[in-house]
């Protein structure tokens, strides 16, 4: 993640003394992403990941910690939150909430194979099934209402063709997105850089800090849009088919749900085009801030709209 808040080595070492995890050796910035400040934290006892939350409220952070703890107990390979000597999972560092989690082995992939896409499809279905029993979930914040709000904030800064596309897609989602799809806790950000592999086996799924209750099909659409898209934004049919088939084996997709697939693919593309436009036109100050190209998701949205037009 981008680094907005970086504690001094002295502050990090003093904070770490409240944990039974050895002494601080190194604190390394993690440059990917745009939401929170994240670091690889290495101690004399092991390797961990530190997150300092920049915007999330206490209820959201508590839910994310609870969700990861629950999923890890269900066998999902996600980071396990670590408590300090006072049995606290959420503490304060540099004046902001902070959470320490285990660091998982494996590497993200840039160009996934069909076997890796199938593994991700199976993982996502298992995650949805396990998350269904997570206590006291919160809603997913970046829904259609969020899209409409952000669009209104940035519309005047867009080129005319972008503004027309954005306005038309917001209207389409408000009018056509179904309200009766199966819902549950979704990851909401299952991009390639949030999944670790050891060869073709998923060894870790990361970054649950957008998670919340929404349409399960939306989560699947977010995943397919990233894992199964060509460089031009079009869908890779083979990778998409194997990912969906692997998901369907674990958690069958009913025909009435699949009927909404084109609209949810568009909804997922809209959400990430908008968040990237927001980061471009209304950036937050920070070091190593990762600004992802909005054009990539504009092209994906146009390609998904074209699928419906055929």
SULHU-V158282 format. One line per field, one symbol per residue. ss: DSSP state (@ for helix, = for strand, . for the rest). A space follows every 10 residues. Layout:
# SULHU-V158282
ss->???
This chain:
# SULHU-V158282
ss->..=.....@@ @@@@@@.... ...======. ......==== ===...==== ==.....@@@ @@@@@@@@@@ @@@....=.. =........= ===..===== ==....=... ...@@@@@@@ @@@@@@@@@@ @.......=. ...@@@@@@@ @@@@@@@..@ @@@@@@@@@@ @@@@@@.... ..====.... .@@@====.. =====..... .====@@@@@ @@@@@@@.=. ....=.@@@@ @@@@@@@@@@ ....@@@@.. @@@@@@@@@@ @@@@@@@@@@ @.....=... ...@@@@@@@ @@@@@@@@@.
